[in-house]
Amino acid sequence: MKIKQKRFLLTGGTGSFGKAFVHYLLTNYSELERLVIFSRDEQKHFRMQQEFPKKEFPQVRFFIGDVRDRDRLQRAVQGIDTIIHAAAMKHVPLAEYNPMECIKTNILGAQNVIECALDSEVEHVITLSSDKAAAPINLYGATKLASDKLFIAANNIRGVRNVKFSVVRYGNVMGSNGSVIPFFIKRKRASNTIPITHPKMTRFNITLIEGIKMVMYALQHQLGGEIYVPKIPSYRILDVAEAIAPNHNTEIVGVRPGEKLHEEMITLSDSLNTYDIGKYYVILPQEPHFEITKFLQKYDAQKVSEDFSYNSGKNTQWVSIEELRKLIRKHVDTTFLVSKPTKDK
């Protein structure tokens, strides 16, 4: 499939999604003219530059910068037609302990991305959201909900500009930094006991490549103002422990601050504006200017029922223990499992 977009800026470009997205674009789209990788982690930049040397990948550019810094972001946006906004402070307990730092990155940083897009020649903006943005009970989820609202509202102030802003919301990415699977794998090597927050806990599950394809789908189909939600399976935390460490004991350690038993991506209130388009759900904005007729013509869309909600604990799709093992072998990077360092003599 050819893409119209030729010049990308990827915020948070050195993270798990960013690295996979860069690989995907460079592998599948030879017509790519420019790909700016924007993040604040210099060590990750250095390692990625070794993977994508300038001689082999002249279209790739590395910008050290923070979305909190509007001037630096504005410089990176020059000559860009598409922004994929993946930068965020994502760790729930750290956000609870450092609330203003989370707000500065996830809300003020989001507004900087919007303003830079509006003040430049950008035509497409896709921001990555989280299942925690639906009915949030922790600060991270609340900041992502605020970010979603900012990006949706940006379509109201674009004026004569043709720029479109849309949101992609999905669950836990299998094997991503900070997720439960790499944590369990590390604990398996270090201890005979796997800590479980709550025996009934469930989560949605999506692979990196599924997340990337969803972003590309949104990019190709957006009208501006949509929240795209994938139809993905759930897993039980106990099943993840069994898949990774079947011979280990488990210890119930309690739910962490700001953590839910089950994740939700579409609330009961959202159902009034949610449509089923086959592979995905789409939550539409409640703005009178949104071209609902154009949307219905573009998709074979079916309105969901008014009592619909999308919850990981009530999901109809589940990943079995054996399927989890296969997915972990295929999609989880275990290169971090190096030998334990020895003490200096």
C-alpha positions as CSV (number, residue, x, y, z in Angstrom):
1,M,0.0,0.0,0.0
2,K,1.3,3.4,-0.9
3,I,1.1,6.3,1.5
4,K,0.5,10.0,0.9
5,Q,2.5,11.0,3.9
6,K,6.2,11.3,3.1
7,R,7.7,13.3,6.0
8,F,7.1,12.1,9.6
9,L,7.9,13.4,13.0
10,L,7.7,10.7,15.7
11,T,7.7,12.0,19.3
12,G,8.9,9.5,21.9
13,G,10.6,7.9,18.9
14,T,13.2,6.0,21.0
15,G,10.6,4.1,23.0
16,S,9.2,0.6,22.4
17,F,6.6,1.8,19.9
18,G,8.9,4.3,18.3
19,K,11.6,1.8,17.5
20,A,9.1,-0.7,16.0
21,F,7.4,2.1,14.0
22,V,10.7,3.2,12.5
23,H,11.5,-0.3,11.5
24,Y,8.0,-0.7,10.0
25,L,8.2,2.5,7.9
26,L,11.7,1.9,6.6
27,T,10.9,-1.7,5.7
28,N,7.6,-1.0,4.0
29,Y,7.7,2.5,2.4
30,S,10.6,3.2,0.1
31,E,9.0,6.6,-0.8
32,L,9.6,7.9,2.7
33,E,11.5,11.3,2.4
34,R,12.1,12.3,6.0
35,L,11.7,10.6,9.4
36,V,12.5,12.7,12.5
37,I,12.9,10.8,15.7
38,F,12.3,13.1,18.6
39,S,12.9,12.2,22.3
40,R,14.8,13.4,25.3
41,D,16.8,10.2,26.1
42,E,20.3,10.7,24.7
43,Q,21.4,7.1,25.4
44,K,18.5,5.6,23.5
45,H,19.3,8.1,20.7
46,F,22.9,6.9,20.6
47,R,21.9,3.2,20.4
48,M,19.3,3.9,17.7
49,Q,21.8,5.8,15.6
50,Q,23.9,2.7,15.5
51,E,21.0,0.7,14.1
52,F,20.2,3.4,11.5
53,P,23.5,4.9,10.4
54,K,23.2,8.0,8.2
55,K,24.9,6.4,5.2
56,E,22.3,3.7,4.9
57,F,19.3,5.7,6.1
58,P,19.8,9.3,5.0
59,Q,16.1,10.1,5.5
60,V,16.3,9.4,9.3
61,R,17.1,12.4,11.6
62,F,17.6,12.3,15.3
63,F,16.4,15.2,17.4
64,I,17.1,15.3,21.2
65,G,14.3,17.3,22.7
66,D,11.4,17.3,25.0
67,V,7.7,17.9,24.1
68,R,7.7,20.3,27.0
69,D,10.1,22.6,25.0
70,R,7.9,24.2,22.4
71,D,10.7,26.0,20.6
72,R,12.7,22.8,20.1
73,L,9.6,21.0,19.0
74,Q,8.8,23.7,16.5
75,R,12.2,23.3,15.0
76,A,11.7,19.6,14.6
77,V,8.3,20.1,12.9
78,Q,9.7,22.2,10.0
79,G,9.1,20.4,6.7
80,I,6.9,17.7,8.3
81,D,3.5,16.6,7.0
82,T,2.7,13.9,9.6
83,I,3.1,13.8,13.4
84,I,2.8,10.6,15.4
85,H,2.7,11.6,19.0
86,A,3.9,8.7,21.2
87,A,5.8,10.7,23.9
88,A,4.3,10.3,27.4
89,M,5.1,9.7,31.0
90,K,3.4,6.3,31.4
91,H,4.3,4.7,34.8
92,V,1.3,4.8,37.0
93,P,3.0,4.8,40.5
94,L,5.6,7.3,39.3
95,A,2.9,9.6,38.0
96,E,1.1,9.4,41.3
97,Y,4.3,10.4,43.2
98,N,5.3,13.0,40.7
99,P,2.0,14.5,39.5
100,M,3.2,17.8,38.0
101,E,5.9,16.1,36.0
102,C,3.2,13.8,34.5
103,I,1.0,16.9,33.8
104,K,3.8,18.8,32.1
105,T,4.6,16.0,29.7
106,N,1.2,14.5,29.0
107,I,-1.0,17.6,29.0
108,L,1.3,20.6,28.4
109,G,3.4,18.6,26.0
110,A,0.3,17.5,24.1
111,Q,-0.7,21.1,23.7
112,N,2.7,22.0,22.4
113,V,2.4,19.3,19.7
114,I,-1.0,20.7,18.7
115,E,0.2,24.3,18.5
116,C,3.3,23.4,16.5
117,A,1.2,21.4,14.1
118,L,-1.3,24.3,13.7
119,D,1.6,26.8,13.1
120,S,3.3,24.7,10.4
121,E,2.5,22.7,7.3
122,V,1.5,19.5,9.1
123,E,-1.5,17.8,7.6
124,H,-2.0,14.7,9.8
125,V,-1.6,14.2,13.6
126,I,-2.2,10.9,15.3
127,T,-1.7,10.7,19.1
128,L,-1.4,7.4,21.0
129,S,-3.7,7.2,24.0
130,S,-4.3,4.5,26.6
131,D,-7.0,2.3,28.0
132,K,-6.4,4.1,31.3
133,A,-7.9,7.3,29.7
134,A,-11.4,5.7,29.9
135,A,-13.0,6.4,33.3
136,P,-9.6,7.1,34.8
137,I,-8.9,6.5,38.5
138,N,-5.2,7.4,38.4
139,L,-3.3,10.5,37.4
140,Y,-1.7,9.0,34.3
141,G,-5.1,8.0,32.9
142,A,-6.5,11.5,33.8
143,T,-3.7,13.2,31.9
144,K,-4.2,10.9,28.9
145,L,-7.9,11.7,28.9
146,A,-7.1,15.4,29.0
147,S,-4.6,14.9,26.1
148,D,-7.3,13.1,24.1
149,K,-9.7,16.0,24.7
150,L,-7.1,18.5,23.6
151,F,-6.4,16.6,20.3
152,I,-10.1,16.2,19.5
153,A,-10.8,19.9,20.2
154,A,-7.9,20.9,18.0
155,N,-10.0,20.1,15.0
156,N,-12.3,23.0,16.1
157,I,-9.6,25.6,15.8
158,R,-7.7,24.6,12.7
159,G,-9.5,27.2,10.6
160,V,-8.9,26.9,6.9
161,R,-6.0,24.6,7.5
162,N,-6.5,21.0,6.3
163,V,-4.7,19.5,9.3
164,K,-6.5,16.5,11.0
165,F,-6.1,15.4,14.6
166,S,-7.2,11.9,15.7
167,V,-6.6,9.5,18.6
168,V,-5.6,5.8,18.7
169,R,-6.5,4.2,22.1
170,Y,-5.3,0.7,22.9
171,G,-4.3,-1.6,25.8
172,N,-1.1,-3.0,27.2
173,V,1.5,-3.6,24.5
174,M,3.0,-7.1,24.8
175,G,6.6,-6.8,26.0
176,S,6.8,-3.0,26.1
177,N,9.0,-1.2,28.6
178,G,7.4,-1.4,32.1
179,S,4.8,-4.0,31.1
180,V,4.1,-7.1,33.2
181,I,5.6,-9.7,30.9
182,P,9.3,-8.5,31.0
183,F,8.8,-8.0,34.8
184,F,7.6,-11.6,35.3
185,I,10.5,-12.9,33.1
186,K,13.0,-11.1,35.2
187,R,11.4,-12.3,38.5
188,K,11.4,-15.9,37.2
189,R,15.2,-15.7,37.0
190,A,15.7,-14.0,40.3
191,S,13.2,-15.7,42.6
192,N,11.0,-18.7,43.1
193,T,8.0,-16.5,43.6
194,I,6.0,-14.4,41.2
195,P,4.2,-11.3,42.7
196,I,0.5,-11.0,41.7
197,T,-1.3,-7.8,42.5
198,H,-4.8,-9.4,42.5
199,P,-5.9,-12.9,41.4
200,K,-8.9,-11.5,39.4
201,M,-6.9,-8.8,37.5
202,T,-7.2,-8.7,33.7
203,R,-5.8,-6.6,31.0
204,F,-6.3,-6.0,27.3
205,N,-3.4,-7.3,25.1
206,I,-2.1,-6.0,21.8
207,T,1.2,-6.6,20.0
208,L,3.4,-3.8,18.7
209,I,2.8,-4.7,15.1
210,E,-1.0,-4.6,15.7
211,G,-0.6,-1.2,17.3
212,I,1.5,0.1,14.4
213,K,-1.0,-1.2,11.8
214,M,-3.8,0.5,13.7
215,V,-1.9,3.8,13.6
216,M,-1.4,3.5,9.9
217,Y,-5.1,2.6,9.4
218,A,-6.1,5.8,11.3
219,L,-3.6,7.8,9.3
220,Q,-5.1,6.6,6.0
221,H,-8.8,7.0,7.0
222,Q,-9.0,9.9,9.5
223,L,-11.5,12.7,9.0
224,G,-10.3,14.4,12.2
225,G,-11.8,14.0,15.7
226,E,-12.1,10.2,15.9
227,I,-10.9,7.9,18.7
228,Y,-10.0,4.6,17.2
229,V,-10.2,1.5,19.5
230,P,-9.1,-2.0,18.5
231,K,-11.0,-5.2,19.0
232,I,-8.4,-7.1,21.0
233,P,-8.3,-10.0,23.5
234,S,-7.8,-9.9,27.2
235,Y,-5.6,-12.0,29.5
236,R,-5.7,-12.9,33.2
237,I,-2.6,-11.9,35.2
238,L,-2.6,-15.4,36.8
239,D,-2.5,-16.9,33.3
240,V,0.5,-14.7,32.4
241,A,2.4,-16.0,35.5
242,E,1.5,-19.6,34.6
243,A,2.6,-19.1,31.0
244,I,6.0,-17.7,32.0
245,A,6.8,-19.5,35.2
246,P,4.6,-22.6,35.6
247,N,6.7,-24.1,38.4
248,H,6.9,-21.0,40.5
249,N,4.8,-20.0,43.5
250,T,2.7,-16.8,43.4
251,E,2.3,-14.2,46.1
252,I,-0.6,-11.8,46.3
253,V,0.9,-8.4,47.0
254,G,-2.1,-6.1,46.6
255,V,-3.2,-3.6,44.0
256,R,-0.8,-0.7,43.5
257,P,-2.0,3.0,43.9
258,G,-4.1,4.1,41.0
259,E,-4.4,0.6,39.5
260,K,-7.7,-1.0,38.3
261,L,-8.7,-4.6,38.4
262,H,-10.0,-4.5,34.8
263,E,-9.2,-2.0,32.1
264,E,-11.9,-0.2,30.1
265,M,-11.5,1.3,26.6
266,I,-15.1,2.4,25.9
267,T,-17.3,3.4,28.8
268,L,-21.1,3.2,28.9
269,S,-21.3,6.9,28.3
270,D,-19.0,6.6,25.3
271,S,-21.5,4.1,23.7
272,L,-23.8,6.9,22.6
273,N,-21.1,8.1,20.1
274,T,-19.4,4.7,19.3
275,Y,-19.6,2.9,16.0
276,D,-18.4,-0.6,15.0
277,I,-16.5,-0.5,11.7
278,G,-15.4,-4.1,11.6
279,K,-11.8,-4.5,12.9
280,Y,-12.1,-1.4,15.1
281,Y,-14.5,0.7,17.1
282,V,-14.6,4.4,16.6
283,I,-15.7,7.0,19.2
284,L,-16.9,10.1,17.4
285,P,-16.7,13.6,18.7
286,Q,-19.9,15.3,20.0
287,E,-19.1,18.4,17.8
288,P,-21.8,19.7,15.5
289,H,-19.3,20.3,12.7
290,F,-18.2,16.6,12.5
291,E,-19.2,15.2,9.1
292,I,-21.2,12.2,10.4
293,T,-22.7,11.6,6.9
294,K,-19.2,11.5,5.4
295,F,-18.1,9.1,8.1
296,L,-21.0,6.7,7.5
297,Q,-20.4,6.8,3.7
298,K,-16.7,6.1,4.3
299,Y,-17.3,3.0,6.6
300,D,-19.8,0.3,6.7
301,A,-20.4,1.5,10.3
302,Q,-22.9,0.1,12.8
303,K,-23.9,2.0,15.9
304,V,-23.3,0.0,19.1
305,S,-26.1,-0.5,21.6
306,E,-26.6,2.1,24.3
307,D,-25.7,-0.3,27.0
308,F,-22.4,-1.2,25.4
309,S,-19.0,-0.9,27.2
310,Y,-15.6,-2.4,26.4
311,N,-14.0,-3.9,29.5
312,S,-11.1,-6.3,29.8
313,G,-12.9,-8.4,32.4
314,K,-16.1,-8.7,30.4
315,N,-14.4,-9.3,27.0
316,T,-15.6,-12.1,24.7
317,Q,-12.0,-12.7,23.4
318,W,-9.4,-14.3,25.7
319,V,-5.8,-15.4,25.3
320,S,-5.2,-18.9,26.6
321,I,-2.0,-19.9,28.6
322,E,-0.6,-21.7,25.6
323,E,-1.4,-18.8,23.2
324,L,0.3,-16.5,25.7
325,R,3.5,-18.7,25.5
326,K,3.5,-18.6,21.7
327,L,2.9,-14.8,21.7
328,I,5.7,-14.2,24.2
329,R,8.2,-16.3,22.1
330,K,7.2,-14.3,19.0
331,H,6.8,-10.8,20.2
332,V,8.7,-10.2,23.5
333,D,12.3,-9.1,23.3
334,T,14.3,-11.1,25.8
335,T,17.8,-9.7,24.9
336,F,17.7,-7.9,28.3
337,L,18.1,-11.4,29.9
338,V,21.9,-11.2,30.1
339,S,24.0,-13.0,32.7
340,K,23.9,-11.5,36.2
341,P,26.8,-9.2,36.8
342,T,29.5,-10.5,39.1
343,K,30.8,-8.4,42.0
344,D,34.1,-6.7,41.6
345,K,36.9,-8.6,43.3
